């Protein structure tokens, strides 16, 4: 696990942001302990994964995702393209 968010992020609303540390940073025991609770924390909503939005059209969907980023239409969402998906017919 690595740091996925800069430490300078200011939480919105009543949410909290906690950085994740890498085992390379000497936090291996901490991460091993946290990993044993991961399923429970996800199930109960104690932690929530970043929402994701799958871009249709396989690799071709990347273009649409980049346009959304350019236009400022993406915030707090991970854009995902599945290369194995068939392209969208034009």
DOMISE-804202 format. One record per residue (C-alpha): residue in three letters; x, y, z. Coordinates in steps of 0.05 Angstrom, whole numbers, padded with zeros to 5 digits, always signed. Layout:
ALAXYZ...
This chain:
UNK+00000+00000+00000UNK+00026+00070-00016UNK+00007+00141-00001UNK-00051+00155-00048UNK-00070+00225-00025UNK-00027+00285-00011UNK-00025+00304+00062UNK-00049+00374+00045UNK-00120+00352+00026UNK-00175+00388+00063UNK-00236+00344+00076UNK-00303+00367+00050UNK-00365+00368+00095UNK-00358+00323+00156UNK-00311+00273+00124UNK-00241+00255+00147UNK-00180+00240+00105UNK-00125+00195+00130UNK-00062+00179+00090UNK-00043+00107+00077UNK+00030+00091+00089UNK+00074+00041+00052UNK+00107-00018+00084UNK+00170+00010+00052UNK+00164+00068+00100UNK+00172+00023+00161UNK+00098+00015+00174UNK+00093-00059+00155UNK+00065-00082+00222UNK+00013-00027+00222UNK-00009-00044+00152UNK-00012-00119+00167UNK-00057-00105+00227UNK-00102-00058+00186UNK-00107-00109+00131UNK-00138-00160+00179UNK-00196-00111+00190UNK-00203-00087+00118UNK-00263-00130+00100UNK-00301-00111+00163UNK-00285-00037+00153UNK-00310-00038+00081UNK-00373-00077+00100UNK-00392-00030+00157UNK-00374+00033+00119UNK-00319+00053+00167UNK-00276+00064+00106UNK-00302+00075+00036UNK-00265+00064-00029UNK-00259+00120-00079UNK-00321+00118-00125UNK-00305+00096-00195UNK-00335+00108-00263UNK-00322+00057-00318UNK-00312+00090-00385UNK-00347+00051-00441UNK-00311+00030-00504UNK-00249-00004-00479UNK-00185+00035-00492UNK-00226+00083-00535UNK-00262+00104-00471UNK-00198+00137-00446UNK-00209+00195-00495UNK-00277+00210-00464UNK-00247+00206-00394UNK-00192+00254-00412UNK-00243+00303-00441UNK-00282+00300-00375UNK-00218+00315-00337UNK-00202+00373-00384UNK-00271+00402-00374UNK-00269+00396-00298UNK-00325+00345-00297UNK-00288+00296-00251UNK-00280+00305-00176UNK-00268+00251-00125UNK-00279+00196-00176UNK-00231+00146-00206UNK-00240+00137-00281UNK-00230+00066-00305UNK-00223+00037-00375UNK-00227-00038-00387UNK-00181-00051-00447UNK-00215-00118-00461UNK-00283-00085-00473UNK-00303-00077-00546UNK-00300-00007-00576UNK-00363+00033-00584UNK-00389+00034-00656UNK-00390+00105-00684
